[in-house]
Amino acid sequence: MALLSMLACAPSEGAIAPASSGGRQSNASMGAPGIGDPDFPLDGNGGYDVSHYGLVIGYTPSSKHLDGVATINATTTQPLARFNLDLSGLEVSDVTVNGEKAVFSRKGSELSVLPATPLDDKAAFAVKVTYAGVPQPVKDSSNLGTFGFIPTPDGAFVACEPNGAKTWYPANDHPADKASYDFTITVPQGVTALANGEQVGEPTTADGKTTFRWSERHPMVSYLATTTIGKFELRKGSTPGGIPNLAAVDPKHRGSLDNLFKVSGEVTDYWGKIFGPYPFSSTGGMIDDFSAGYALENQTKPLYGGFAPDQSIISHELAHQWFGDSLSIKRWRDLWLNEGFATYAEWLWAEHKGTSTAERLFQGFYARPASDPIWKYPPGRAQARDLFNDSVYTRGGMTLHALRKAIGDETFFKLLKTWTADHKYGSVTTEEFIALAEKLSGKDLTSLFNAWLFTAAKPS
């Protein structure tokens, strides 16, 4: 209660002071400022689960100014007198909870909200946050690079892994909390706004501005949400298997449009045979002119930063639609479940195209000497300051090939399909994957996974 009183008196950006604190439920408490991931202790928030984000965004590339209204539907997991959202940099002008004015305050990337009426356990509620400003991307000094909402001359490049969603909308910014999304994005006429899922209706133009609406009805983690904006050339259609397919490229990459469309469709259909049915309602990809130095598997629309991807990269990003997007990690230490699987998918694509074999690629990496850094970093425990280490990708992929050789092709590919089916749209851990592998193979695989995932040495 002392903390609540301090919050009510603290300066806040346009906060509405409560008329009275009397009558507040004595059993209501404060949601934790983090979701419980020890490696990212302030990411996400405790006390509630989000089911849906409704994001209304206006963006002007010339001034880099963003206006936003986010409506967040959630359910409490405990009685709540106060809760937090993740939001960085932007100025908040108003917050309501269930239509009532709420007190709010800011500290770092935490937006603390004190509802006028405390929330019961297991109660559905809606938070509406009005905010504005110039988004500031995250410029990390580690190997993460620059991510989040990144302004570009004609719009914005929006790639948010691991925790950059908070640079452009208030969120429970951790992959353990997934939600559906609706996007309404207004930009200057002549500019295109792309987002996850499928476009709803045709764009509407008035007063020199165009509004685009997109909807992703399948659960999605916050870092996969995108509102990439700019001048794009589009190709719309379907994969050979009938899945809606959208390719979009910056005019500087117009020569890559047809290839991006064709290969994305071919890869999506093939992974549907190997990993199980495609989990979403559309596929495709985007090439923007921002030289990010990376690609990101934004749900339904992988984003390629300033380069035309080859088949290997496209196969990697679209494999993520299963491993990372449909099946998402509960904690960042298990990142190999995303990146190791997508890396191994590159090897499977090479087998499919006849350009190499997974065994040949495996042996090439295994030839690295015991002193190579890849053997000093066990991929089963990704480090917060070095998430995207080569070991998480390559040694993670090697783990899957070692498993394939140990249990045989029939069981291995059955395992992949069972894994994606059992956890479709859910959240997973390494322990769950190991348990399923042992169940389907009938083998004790402890020594294999210890050697490949958890030991800082070259496996013998």
Secondary structure, 3 states (H helix, E strand, C coil): CHHHHHHHHCCCCCCCCCCCCCCCCCCCEECCCCCCCCCCCCCCCCCEEEEEEEEEEEEECCCCEEEEEEEEEEEECCCEEEEEEECCCCEEEEEEECCEECEEEEECCEEEEECCCCECCCCEEEEEEEEEECCCCEECCCCCCEEEEEEECCEEEEECCCCCHHHCCCECCCCCCCEEEEEEEEEECCCEEEECCEECCCCEEECCEEEEEEEEEEEECHHHCCEEEECCEEEEEECCCCCEEEEEECHHHHHHHHHHHHHHHHHHHHHHHHHCCCCCCCEEEEEECCCCCCEECCCCCCEEECCCCCHHHHHHHHHCCCECCCEEECCHHHCHHHHHHHHHHHHHHHHHHCCCCHHHHHHHHHCCCCCCHHHHCCCCCCCHHHCCCHHHHHHHHHHHHHHHHHHCHHHHHHHHHHHHHHCCCCEECHHHHHHHHHHHHCCCCHHHHHHHHHCCCCCC
